[in-house]
Amino acid sequence: MSLVLFSIGNPGPSNRHSTGHLMLKLLLDNYSSTVKQLVPKSTYSISSNNDKSLVFIKSNTYMNESAKAWNKIVANEKLPTDSTVIILYDDFENDIPLVKLSKFRKNESHNGIKNLMATMQNETRYQVLKLGIGIGPKPVQASKETMSSWVLAPFTLEQKHIIMSQSFDLCLFYLQQIAEAGGEIGDVGKFDAKVKKMWKKQQNGNE
C-alpha cells in the first residue's frame, strides 16, 4: 500500500487557508531521512521515497482550482494503483488541535474540497480520504465575507505553535494507523472514532 499525501491551499503567505501545506511540510520534514524535498512541476510539487510507498504532493494552484492540480498529477505521475490518497486541508468546522478523517460529503462547504469532489469522489484507481486539520473556533454567525477574511488571516503565534505540535502529532498518529492497517480501514467514521480513542488513551497514559 502506498500513502499519497496531497495538500491543498492558496499560494503565497501562510494563513489558515494554507494549513494543509503547513502540515505537509511538517510531515515531510519528519520523513526527511527517506524522502527528499519537493520538486516543483507547474501546478504541483512532488517527492517520494524510493519505492513510492510514501508520496508527498503539494498543489500549487489556488484553493478553488485544486482539481486542476490533481488532474495534472494523474496525467503525469505513475502513482501506484494501491494508493490511499489523503487530502490535507484546513477544516474550519473543527477547532484546533482536532483532526478528522472522512470521505466526501454530499454538501461540501469547503471550496477546495468542493472543487476536488467532482474529480475525485468517483475515483476508482485509488482510495481517497480527507484529513481535515481543525483551524477553529470559527467566527460566530459569520457572513460569507467575514469567513473569507478569517480563513485568509494568519494564525496567532500560540495557535501556530499548537498546530505545529499537537495537531502535527495527531496527524502523524492517524497516518501511522492507516499505514498499519494497510489502507484497509473499512467504515471511515468508525475508523476515525477508533483512532481518536486510541490517541486519547495514549495521551492519558503519558500524563
Secondary structure by P-SEA (a helix, b strand, c coil): cbbbbbbbbbcccccccaaaaaaaaaaaaaaccccccccccccccccccccccbbbbbbcccccaaaaaaaaaaaccccccccbbbbbbbbccccccbbbbbccccccccaaaaaacccccccccbbbbbbbbbcccccccccaaaaaaaaaccccaaaaaaaacaaaaaaaaaaaaaaaaccccccaaaaaaaaaaaaaaaaaaac
